[in-house]
């Protein structure tokens, strides 16, 4: 193809990124995420400049990949900052986190955002947020599945990136300007993905549908039960699962998700772990290959009850946005409303399957045999490295009581799902 004068000197491709140092990376719903505790020691310190011959050698250059200089351990320690301790010192969304987050509203250059449906914990939320909020009119969203590294290096991923950059940086007329602004690889059980072009996010034809939590039989129902009772569970335990009846036809869920709960605690706080799941007709859970774990649920969301304060300007009916700027401790036994963000997802649930919402006091745990991967330094329990067990952040004196879900006439908790009608 004939090359034209490049119209841009800069274009951005954010492939499975994160846009908010607090909400996407360090604190999920105000709960500290152990990802940086794992990643920093495993992936950053061993690759620090000054490791010299103690680090791997490049296959092309034959030289140490971090440079030839070799520093003693004492100097290496002085040259780095303990980002784990720093994050734990900044438990609210303050300047420390803002300085480490991009000003996405200032993005004015061509922008491609590629998200991973299975990136629950890091590589999903930010890609959708930046696509929506970036100032540029030349922006595209792509969403895929599989592991964190697969599609980046696959023919599909490489061709996508090359076409984007060739058009904007080299001026090639390769059809990119005729491309739909949103390309989704819609997920089906069995690691099947069906490509589909869309014009916006969330999808304009979304049928935002409330499923009410019914305490009688722990059901998810389209109509409120108007029950008047309380269900309690161990505040750091397995929690309670609410399930739909078997689906009469297949159901597509694609988009951001939200839930409203009415909660009290026997202490002054509570951590809520929300897990959206699918179960087959035989009762076995249907899981999916995630970015960092082979057995992930459909979607996850988190909220510390004392962080329930909403940012009214940024919150949307389908995506609550919490301020995280001041703690609001609970009064023991007093019920409060919690609006909880569940990260975006896509799945087509087959007929006769069930959709379920688990409300837990700890991370999701895959119920089948856990895989053994010697090269992976964290247990593959279904959340990969994105666990929330830091003792200094979740002291048992505060978080090991009882959490109660409240139901009252006219005040029934619900789950808001983005249903995409069949075409």
C-alpha positions in Angstrom: 0.0 0.0 0.0 1.1 3.5 -0.6 2.4 5.3 2.4 1.2 8.8 3.3 2.8 11.4 5.5 2.1 10.2 9.1 -0.6 12.4 10.6 0.6 11.7 14.2 4.0 11.4 16.0 2.4 9.7 18.9 -0.2 6.9 19.4 -0.9 4.8 22.5 -1.7 1.1 22.8 -2.6 0.1 26.4 -2.6 -3.7 26.3 -4.1 -5.1 29.5 -3.2 -2.1 31.5 -4.3 -0.4 34.7 -5.4 3.2 35.0 -5.9 3.9 38.7 -3.1 3.1 41.1 -5.5 2.9 44.0 -8.7 1.2 42.5 -7.1 -1.0 39.9 -3.8 -2.0 41.5 -3.3 -1.4 45.3 -6.8 -1.4 46.9 -9.8 -3.2 45.5 -12.8 -1.5 47.0 -10.6 -0.2 49.7 -9.1 -3.7 50.5 -5.3 -4.0 50.1 -4.4 -6.3 47.2 -1.3 -8.5 47.6 -0.4 -8.3 43.9 2.4 -5.8 44.4 3.7 -7.9 47.4 4.1 -10.8 45.0 5.1 -8.9 41.8 7.7 -6.5 43.3 9.8 -9.2 44.9 9.5 -11.6 42.0 9.7 -9.4 39.0 11.2 -6.1 39.9 14.0 -6.6 42.4 15.7 -9.4 40.4 15.7 -7.1 37.3 17.0 -4.0 39.0 19.8 -2.1 37.3 23.0 -3.0 38.9 22.4 -6.7 39.1 25.0 -7.2 36.4 25.9 -10.9 35.8 23.4 -12.0 38.5 20.5 -11.3 36.1 19.6 -13.1 32.9 21.6 -12.5 29.7 19.9 -11.3 26.5 19.6 -13.9 23.8 20.5 -11.3 21.0 23.2 -9.2 22.7 24.7 -11.8 25.1 24.8 -9.0 27.7 23.1 -8.8 31.1 19.6 -7.5 30.5 19.8 -4.9 33.3 23.2 -3.6 32.2 26.7 -4.6 32.8 27.2 -2.6 36.0 27.3 -4.7 39.1 26.4 -3.1 42.5 26.6 -4.6 45.9 23.4 -5.6 47.6 23.6 -2.7 50.0 23.7 -0.2 47.1 20.9 -1.9 45.3 18.7 -1.7 48.5 19.5 2.1 48.8 18.6 2.6 45.1 15.0 1.3 45.4 11.9 2.1 47.3 9.8 -0.4 49.2 6.6 0.1 47.3 4.7 -2.4 49.4 5.4 -0.5 52.6 4.6 2.8 50.9 1.2 1.5 49.6 0.3 0.2 53.0 1.1 3.6 54.5 -1.4 5.2 52.0 -4.7 3.4 52.7 -6.8 6.2 51.2 -6.8 7.6 47.6 -4.4 10.4 48.3 -1.7 12.2 46.3 0.6 9.2 46.5 -1.8 7.2 44.4 -2.8 10.1 42.2 0.8 10.8 41.3 1.1 7.2 40.0 -2.1 7.3 37.9 -2.4 8.7 34.4 -4.5 11.8 33.8 -6.6 10.0 31.3 -8.7 13.0 30.4 -5.6 14.5 28.9 -5.2 11.8 26.3 -5.6 13.5 23.0 -3.7 11.2 20.6 -5.0 8.1 18.9 -5.6 5.4 21.5 -6.2 1.7 21.5 -7.2 0.0 24.7 -7.1 -3.8 24.9 -8.7 -5.5 27.9 -8.8 -9.1 29.1 -12.1 -10.4 30.4 -10.2 -12.7 32.7 -8.0 -10.0 34.1 -10.0 -9.6 37.3 -7.7 -7.8 39.8 -5.6 -5.7 37.4 -6.1 -6.0 33.6 -9.8 -5.2 33.0 -11.3 -2.2 34.7 -8.7 0.3 33.7 -8.9 -0.4 30.0 -12.6 0.2 29.9 -12.4 3.3 32.1 -9.7 4.9 30.0 -11.6 4.2 26.8 -14.7 5.9 28.1 -12.9 8.9 29.7 -10.0 9.6 27.3 -10.5 13.0 25.6 -9.4 11.9 22.2 -12.1 11.2 19.5 -9.7 8.7 17.9 -10.1 5.8 20.3 -10.8 2.1 20.1 -11.6 -0.6 22.5 -10.8 -4.3 22.1 -11.5 -7.1 24.7 -10.3 -10.7 24.6 -9.7 -13.6 26.9 -7.0 -16.2 27.6 -3.8 -15.6 29.6 -2.2 -12.2 30.1 0.6 -12.9 27.6 -1.2 -15.1 24.9 -3.0 -12.6 22.7 -0.2 -9.9 23.0 2.1 -12.3 21.1 -0.5 -14.1 19.0 -1.0 -13.4 15.3 -4.3 -11.8 16.3 -2.7 -9.4 18.8 0.4 -8.6 16.7 -1.7 -7.9 13.6 -4.0 -5.6 15.6 -1.2 -3.6 17.1 0.7 -3.4 13.8 -2.3 -2.2 11.9 -3.0 0.5 14.5 0.5 1.9 14.7 1.1 1.6 10.9 -2.0 3.7 10.2 -1.2 6.5 12.7 2.6 6.5 12.8 3.4 5.5 9.2 0.4 6.9 7.4 -0.6 3.5 5.9 -4.1 3.4 4.5 -4.8 -0.1 5.8 -8.5 0.2 6.7 -8.0 1.1 10.3 -10.0 4.3 9.9 -13.0 2.2 8.8 -12.8 0.0 11.9 -15.6 -0.1 14.4 -14.7 1.7 17.7 -15.3 -1.4 19.8 -14.2 -5.0 19.0 -15.3 -7.7 21.5 -14.3 -11.3 21.5 -17.5 -12.4 23.3 -16.8 -15.3 25.7 -18.6 -18.7 25.8 -17.9 -21.6 28.0 -15.1 -23.9 26.8 -12.8 -21.0 25.9 -14.8 -20.2 22.8 -14.7 -16.5 21.6 -16.9 -15.0 19.0 -15.7 -11.6 17.5 -18.3 -8.8 17.3 -18.1 -5.2 16.2 -19.8 -2.5 18.3 -20.0 1.3 18.3 -19.8 2.2 22.0 -19.2 1.0 25.5 -21.3 0.1 27.4 -23.4 -1.2 24.5 -26.4 1.1 23.7 -28.8 -1.9 23.4 -28.0 -3.2 26.9 -31.0 -4.2 28.9 -30.0 -3.2 32.4 -31.8 -5.9 34.5 -32.1 -6.2 38.2 -32.0 -9.6 39.8 -33.2 -9.3 43.4 -31.7 -11.4 46.2 -34.3 -13.6 47.7 -33.4 -14.9 51.2 -35.9 -17.7 50.9 -34.0 -20.5 49.2 -31.1 -18.1 48.4 -32.5 -17.2 44.9 -31.8 -14.5 42.3 -35.2 -13.4 41.0 -36.6 -10.8 38.6 -39.1 -9.6 41.2 -38.4 -8.6 44.8 -39.4 -11.0 47.5 -40.4 -8.2 50.0 -38.9 -10.4 52.7 -38.3 -9.0 56.2 -35.4 -10.9 57.7 -31.6 -11.0 58.1 -29.1 -13.6 57.0 -25.7 -13.7 58.8 -22.4 -15.3 57.9 -18.8 -15.5 59.2 -17.3 -12.2 58.2 -14.1 -13.8 56.9 -15.8 -17.0 55.7 -17.5 -18.6 52.7 -20.6 -16.3 52.8 -23.8 -16.9 51.0 -24.6 -17.8 47.3 -27.8 -16.7 45.5 -28.7 -18.5 42.3 -31.1 -18.1 39.4 -33.4 -20.9 38.3 -32.1 -22.8 35.2 -32.1 -20.5 32.2 -34.8 -21.2 29.7 -32.6 -19.9 26.9 -29.0 -18.7 26.6 -28.2 -15.4 28.2 -25.5 -12.9 27.2 -24.0 -10.7 30.0 -21.6 -8.1 28.5 -20.8 -4.9 30.3 -20.1 -3.4 33.8 -22.1 -4.8 36.8 -23.3 -3.3 40.0 -24.9 -4.5 43.2 -26.7 -2.9 46.1 -26.6 -4.6 49.5 -27.9 -3.6 52.9 -25.3 -4.8 55.4 -24.5 -4.6 59.1 -21.6 -6.0 61.1 -20.9 -7.2 64.6 -17.8 -5.0 64.5 -17.0 -1.6 63.1 -16.3 -2.8 59.5 -16.7 -5.6 57.0 -15.1 -6.6 53.8 -17.4 -7.8 51.0 -16.2 -10.0 48.2 -18.7 -10.4 45.4 -18.3 -13.2 42.8 -20.4 -13.6 39.7 -20.5 -17.3 38.7 -22.0 -19.9 36.3 -23.1 -23.4 37.2 -23.8 -26.2 34.8 -27.0 -28.3 34.9 -25.1 -31.0 37.0 -24.2 -28.4 39.6 -20.6 -28.1 38.7 -19.2 -24.6 38.4 -18.1 -23.4 34.9 -14.9 -21.5 35.2 -12.7 -19.7 32.6 -9.1 -19.3 31.8 -8.1 -16.0 33.4 -5.2 -13.7 32.8 -3.3 -15.2 35.7 -5.2 -18.2 36.8 -6.8 -21.1 34.9 -10.0 -21.3 36.9 -11.7 -17.9 37.3 -15.3 -17.0 37.7 -17.2 -14.6 35.4 -16.5 -11.4 37.4 -15.5 -10.1 40.8 -16.1 -7.0 42.9 -15.0 -5.8 46.3 -15.9 -3.2 48.9 -14.8 -2.4 52.4 -18.0 -1.2 54.2 -16.2 1.8 55.8 -15.3 2.9 52.2 -18.9 3.0 51.0 -18.9 6.8 50.4 -19.7 7.5 46.7 -18.3 10.1 44.4 -21.6 11.5 43.2 -20.1 13.2 40.1 -18.4 10.0 38.8 -20.9 7.3 39.9 -23.2 5.8 37.3 -26.1 3.4 37.9 -24.1 0.5 36.5 -20.7 1.6 37.9 -20.6 3.0 41.4 -17.4 5.1 42.0 -16.2 5.3 45.6 -14.3 8.3 46.9 -11.9 6.4 49.2 -11.0 9.7 50.8 -12.2 9.1 54.3 -13.2 6.0 56.4 -16.8 5.8 57.7 -16.8 3.1 60.4 -19.9 1.1 61.0 -22.0 1.2 64.1 -22.2 -2.3 65.4 -25.5 -3.9 64.3 -26.7 -0.8 62.3 -27.5 -1.6 58.7 -26.1 0.6 55.9 -26.5 0.5 52.1 -23.5 -0.5 50.0 -23.2 0.2 46.3 -20.6 -2.2 44.9 -18.8 -2.1 41.6 -18.3 -5.5 39.9 -15.7 -5.3 37.1 -16.8 -5.6 33.4 -17.2 -9.0 31.9 -18.6 -10.8 28.9 -20.1 -14.3 28.8 -22.9 -16.1 27.0 -24.5 -18.5 29.6 -26.0 -21.5 27.9 -29.6 -22.7 28.4 -30.3 -24.7 31.6 -27.3 -23.2 33.3 -27.6 -21.0 36.3 -26.1 -17.6 37.1 -25.0 -17.1 40.8 -23.8 -14.3 43.0 -21.6 -15.3 46.0 -21.3 -12.7 48.8 -18.2 -13.7 50.7 -15.9 -12.6 53.5 -12.8 -13.7 51.7 -11.4 -14.3 48.2 -13.1 -16.6 45.7 -11.8 -20.2 45.9 -12.1 -22.6 43.0 -13.8 -25.8 44.2 -12.1 -28.3 42.0 -8.5 -29.8 42.1 -6.0 -27.0 42.2 -3.4 -27.1 39.4 0.3 -27.4 40.2 2.6 -25.1 38.3 6.1 -25.1 39.7 7.0 -21.9 37.8 4.2 -20.0 39.4 5.1 -18.6 42.8 1.5 -18.2 44.1 -1.3 -20.7 44.6 -3.7 -21.0 41.7 -6.9 -20.8 43.7 -8.9 -18.9 41.2 -7.7 -15.3 41.9 -4.1 -15.7 40.9 -1.8 -13.2 42.6 -4.7 -10.9 43.4 -5.4 -12.1 46.9 -6.4 -10.0 49.9 -4.9 -11.5 53.0 -2.6 -8.8 54.3 -2.9 -9.1 58.1 -2.1 -5.5 58.8 -4.9 -4.4 56.5 -7.5 -7.0 57.7 -6.9 -7.4 61.5 -9.2 -10.1 62.9 -10.2 -7.8 65.7 -12.1 -5.8 63.1 -12.9 -8.2 60.3 -13.5 -11.6 62.0 -17.0 -11.0 63.4 -20.4 -11.6 61.8 -21.7 -9.9 58.6 -25.5 -9.6 58.1 -27.5 -9.1 55.0 -30.8 -7.2 55.6 -34.0 -7.6 53.7 -37.1 -5.5 54.3 -40.2 -4.5 52.3 -39.3 -1.8 49.8 -35.6 -2.3 50.6 -34.5 -5.4 48.8 -30.9 -5.9 47.7 -30.2 -6.5 44.0 -27.7 -7.3 41.3 -27.7 -5.3 38.1 -26.7 -7.3 35.1 -26.0 -5.9 31.5 -28.2 -8.3 29.4 -27.6 -8.1 25.7 -30.6 -9.2 23.7 -30.2 -11.9 21.1 -30.1 -10.6 17.5 
